Amino acid sequence: MAFLSLKDIAVAYHQKNYILQGLNLDIEKGELVSLLGPSGCGKTTTLRVVAGFIDPQEGNFILDGEDMTKVPVHKRNFGLVFQSYALFPHLTVKENIAFGLKLRKMDKAQMEAKINEVVEVCDLEGLTDRLPKQLSGGQRQRVALARALVIEPKLLLLDEPLSNLDAKLRIQMRVEIKRLQKKLGITTIFVTHDQEECFSISDKVAVMNNGVIEQYDTPENIYSRPKTEFVARFIGFENFFDLTKVQDHQYQNQNGEIMKVDNDGDLETCKGTIRPDDIEIVTSADKYDNMITGNVTVRTFLGKSYQYEVETPIGKLVVNGGNATVYKQGDTIQMHLPANKIVLV
């Protein structure tokens, strides 16, 4: 049995506008799982159900064998870190960290020991007497993490915690979060819309769309083998073409040509998709299967490479090419779509 289970969760506003519908999710103890998706997909609502801020109309939330669905927020013993940090501006770093321990009426010596431990873990030595306004964004985020961790929560919930940081600091902090999470072995749910951030720190990822999880898998599998068109588009696949299965590993495209696909599927009709980086511009069609000829309609300079939009018999394809040979609008090019890079959705 999973450490955390959401079973058939439904959340609706005004009884009819469903934000979540029949949502199911299992998380093992010690895993860091990210909820990934665009704005409005239901990821923050899912986190709020787990935190206890929202009561679902249907379904159950089970944690470590206990039904937590109706347990009030203050009795859940979860650590929460928000986008805004939510630090008390009039309290020092140490006082902010101690806040949850004081609510639990912990004795002073034990409280001091726990604070010192989490200050060291979160690299906050020398900052404990400062106010939040005297800290950088990254330091404030570490204080918010320390305050959440010091209560030794059964679950850590992170809601877009890095959104307010600049790009360089975000990279540093996501490494820090992963380090802390693994060191402490704490089960964590991380909400984000940033796929790079999500893939870099997660054990598993739940890609959400319109209140349901479209795919729940490892970052590697989601990146290389998306299951649906939505997931594929969301993680950067740009080229889609209709296919009809002829036999195992062979599909007919809409131009009547047979395309070979290593990643076979059971559907008779489906879509093939391939990333722009995986399409090869070639000068000879003799050596390759899956050849498509098309005309360049748009060229975009990307710095280290060029990106081309190409009109072809199976629709528009986007392909990235190097600087060695540069094509211009109107040029005819031949493209090879490797069988091991085509994904069926």
C-alpha positions in Angstrom: 0.0 0.0 0.0 1.3 3.4 -0.9 2.3 5.9 1.8 0.0 8.6 0.4 -3.1 7.9 -1.7 -5.6 10.3 -3.3 -8.6 8.1 -4.3 -11.3 9.4 -6.7 -10.9 13.0 -5.5 -13.5 15.5 -6.9 -13.5 19.2 -6.2 -16.2 21.5 -7.6 -17.0 25.1 -7.1 -20.7 26.0 -7.0 -21.5 22.3 -7.2 -21.0 22.1 -11.0 -17.7 23.6 -12.0 -15.3 20.7 -11.5 -11.7 21.6 -10.8 -10.7 18.0 -10.1 -12.6 14.9 -11.3 -11.9 11.3 -10.2 -8.2 12.2 -9.4 -6.1 9.2 -8.2 -2.5 9.5 -7.1 -0.2 7.1 -5.1 3.1 8.3 -3.6 5.6 6.1 -1.9 7.4 7.1 1.3 10.4 9.3 0.8 9.5 10.2 -2.8 9.5 13.7 -4.2 6.6 14.0 -6.6 5.9 17.0 -8.7 2.5 18.1 -10.0 3.2 19.7 -13.4 0.8 21.5 -15.7 -0.4 24.8 -17.0 -2.4 27.4 -15.0 -5.8 26.2 -14.2 -5.0 22.5 -14.5 -5.8 21.7 -10.9 -2.3 21.2 -9.4 -2.6 23.8 -6.7 -6.1 22.6 -5.9 -4.7 19.1 -5.4 -2.1 20.4 -3.0 -4.7 22.3 -1.1 -6.8 19.1 -0.7 -3.7 17.4 0.7 -2.9 20.4 3.0 -6.5 20.5 4.3 -7.5 23.9 3.0 -10.1 22.4 0.7 -12.6 19.6 1.5 -13.2 17.4 -1.6 -16.9 16.7 -2.5 -15.9 13.1 -3.3 -13.0 10.8 -2.6 -10.5 10.1 0.2 -7.0 11.2 1.2 -5.1 8.4 2.9 -1.7 9.0 4.6 0.3 6.1 6.1 -2.9 4.0 6.4 -5.0 6.8 8.1 -7.9 8.6 6.4 -7.0 12.3 6.6 -9.9 13.6 4.4 -11.7 15.3 7.3 -8.7 16.0 9.6 -8.3 19.8 10.1 -5.3 21.6 8.9 -3.7 22.2 12.3 -3.7 18.5 13.1 -2.1 17.3 9.9 1.5 18.1 10.9 2.5 19.0 7.3 5.3 21.4 6.3 4.1 24.1 3.9 6.2 26.4 1.8 4.5 28.9 -0.5 5.5 31.1 -3.4 5.4 34.2 -1.2 7.5 32.6 1.6 4.9 34.0 4.1 7.5 34.9 6.7 6.6 37.1 9.6 8.3 40.4 8.9 8.6 41.5 12.5 10.2 38.3 13.7 13.9 37.3 13.3 15.0 34.3 11.3 15.2 32.2 14.5 11.8 33.4 15.7 10.3 32.5 12.4 11.7 29.1 12.5 10.6 28.6 16.1 7.0 29.6 15.4 5.6 26.1 14.8 7.5 24.7 17.8 6.1 27.3 20.1 2.5 26.4 19.0 3.3 22.8 20.0 4.5 24.1 23.4 7.8 22.4 23.1 10.3 22.9 26.0 13.0 25.4 25.5 16.0 23.1 25.5 14.5 20.8 22.9 13.3 23.7 20.8 16.8 25.2 20.8 18.3 21.9 19.7 15.9 21.5 16.8 16.4 25.1 15.6 20.2 24.7 15.7 19.9 21.5 13.7 17.7 22.9 11.0 19.7 26.1 10.8 22.8 24.0 10.0 20.9 21.8 7.5 19.5 24.8 5.6 22.8 26.8 5.7 21.5 29.7 7.7 24.3 30.0 10.2 25.1 33.7 11.1 21.6 34.8 9.9 19.4 33.9 12.8 19.2 37.4 14.3 18.3 39.1 11.0 14.8 40.2 10.0 13.4 38.9 6.6 13.9 42.3 5.0 17.6 42.0 5.6 17.8 38.7 3.7 18.1 37.9 0.0 15.4 36.0 -1.9 17.3 32.7 -1.6 17.9 33.2 2.1 14.3 33.9 2.7 13.3 30.8 0.9 15.7 28.8 3.0 14.1 30.2 6.1 10.7 29.2 4.9 12.0 25.7 4.3 13.6 25.6 7.7 10.4 26.7 9.4 8.5 23.9 7.5 11.2 21.2 8.3 11.8 22.0 12.0 8.4 20.5 13.0 9.5 17.2 11.5 6.5 16.9 9.3 5.1 13.7 7.9 4.7 15.5 4.5 6.4 18.5 2.9 4.2 20.6 0.5 5.9 23.1 -1.8 3.6 25.4 -3.9 5.6 27.1 -6.7 8.4 27.9 -4.1 10.9 29.2 -6.6 8.7 31.4 -8.7 9.9 34.7 -7.1 13.6 34.0 -7.6 15.8 35.0 -10.6 16.9 32.2 -13.0 20.4 31.6 -11.5 19.0 31.4 -7.9 16.2 29.1 -9.0 18.8 26.6 -10.2 20.7 26.8 -7.0 17.6 26.5 -4.8 16.2 23.5 -6.7 19.5 21.7 -6.1 19.2 22.7 -2.5 15.7 21.4 -2.1 16.6 18.1 -3.7 19.6 17.8 -1.4 17.6 18.5 1.7 14.7 16.2 0.7 17.0 13.3 0.1 19.0 13.9 3.3 15.9 14.0 5.5 14.0 11.3 3.5 10.8 13.4 3.7 7.9 12.6 1.4 7.3 15.8 -0.7 4.8 17.2 -3.1 6.1 20.0 -5.3 3.8 22.1 -7.5 5.3 23.8 -10.5 4.5 24.9 -14.1 8.2 24.8 -15.0 9.1 21.4 -16.6 12.9 21.9 -16.4 12.6 22.6 -12.7 10.3 19.7 -12.2 12.3 17.2 -14.1 15.6 18.1 -12.4 14.4 17.3 -8.9 11.5 14.8 -9.1 11.4 11.1 -8.5 8.1 11.0 -10.3 5.9 13.6 -12.1 2.2 13.8 -12.5 1.3 15.9 -15.6 -2.2 17.4 -15.1 -4.7 18.7 -17.5 -8.3 19.9 -16.8 -8.4 18.3 -13.3 -7.0 14.8 -14.2 -3.6 13.3 -14.3 -2.7 12.5 -18.0 0.5 10.8 -17.2 2.3 9.7 -13.9 5.8 8.5 -14.5 9.5 9.1 -14.0 10.9 12.4 -15.5 12.9 10.3 -18.0 9.9 8.4 -19.3 7.7 11.4 -19.6 10.4 13.3 -21.5 11.1 10.5 -23.9 7.8 8.6 -24.0 4.8 10.9 -23.5 1.5 9.0 -23.5 -0.9 11.6 -24.8 -0.8 14.5 -27.3 -1.3 17.0 -24.4 1.7 15.7 -22.5 3.8 15.7 -25.6 2.9 19.3 -26.5 3.4 20.4 -23.0 7.0 19.0 -22.7 8.2 20.4 -26.1 7.2 18.1 -28.9 6.1 20.3 -31.8 5.6 18.0 -34.8 2.4 15.9 -35.1 1.2 13.8 -38.0 -1.6 11.3 -38.5 -0.7 7.6 -38.8 -2.6 4.4 -39.5 -1.1 1.0 -38.5 -0.3 -1.4 -41.3 1.6 -4.0 -39.3 3.9 -4.1 -36.3 6.3 -1.1 -36.4 4.9 0.1 -39.7 2.5 3.0 -40.1 1.0 4.8 -43.1 1.1 8.6 -43.0 -1.5 10.8 -44.6 0.6 11.0 -47.8 0.3 7.2 -48.2 3.9 6.5 -47.4 5.0 3.8 -44.9 6.9 5.0 -41.9 8.8 2.7 -39.5 8.4 3.3 -35.8 10.5 1.5 -33.1 8.1 2.5 -30.3 5.1 0.4 -31.4 1.6 0.7 -30.1 -1.8 -1.0 -30.1 -3.9 1.7 -31.7 -4.9 1.3 -35.3 -5.0 5.1 -35.8 -2.8 7.5 -33.8 -0.5 10.4 -34.1 3.3 10.3 -34.5 5.3 13.1 -32.9 9.0 14.0 -32.9 11.1 16.8 -31.4 12.7 19.4 -33.7 16.1 18.4 -32.5 15.6 14.8 -33.5 14.8 15.4 -37.2 17.9 15.2 -39.4 18.3 17.3 -42.5 20.1 15.1 -45.1 21.4 15.6 -48.6 20.7 12.1 -49.9 17.5 10.0 -49.4 19.2 6.7 -50.5 20.3 5.5 -47.0 17.3 6.3 -44.9 13.7 5.2 -44.1 11.1 7.8 -43.1 12.2 10.5 -45.6 10.1 13.6 -46.0 10.7 16.4 -48.5 9.5 19.9 -47.9 9.9 23.6 -48.5 11.3 26.1 -45.9 8.7 28.7 -45.1 10.3 30.4 -42.0 13.9 30.5 -40.7 14.8 31.5 -37.2 18.3 32.1 -35.8 18.7 30.4 -32.4 22.4 31.3 -31.8 24.1 27.9 -32.0 21.6 26.7 -34.6 18.8 27.6 -36.9 15.2 26.5 -36.7 13.1 26.0 -39.8 9.4 25.7 -40.4 9.0 23.4 -43.3 5.8 22.7 -45.3 5.5 19.0 -46.2 2.9 16.5 -47.5 2.2 15.5 -43.9 1.8 19.0 -42.6 4.1 21.6 -41.1 7.3 20.3 -39.5 9.7 22.3 -37.2 13.3 21.2 -37.5 16.5 22.5 -36.0 19.7 22.5 -38.1 23.3 23.5 -37.5 25.3 26.4 -38.8 27.3 24.4 -41.3 24.6 24.6 -44.0 22.1 27.4 -43.8 18.8 27.2 -45.8 16.7 30.1 -46.8 13.0 30.6 -47.3 11.8 28.7 -50.4 14.6 26.1 -50.3 13.6 22.4 -50.7 15.2 20.2 -48.0 15.1 16.4 -47.3 14.5 15.3 -43.7 15.0 12.0 -42.0 12.7 11.1 -39.1 14.6 8.4 -37.2 12.4 5.4 -36.3 13.7 5.4 -32.7 12.8 9.0 -32.2 9.1 8.9 -33.3 6.7 8.6 -30.4 3.1 7.4 -30.8 0.4 9.3 -28.9 
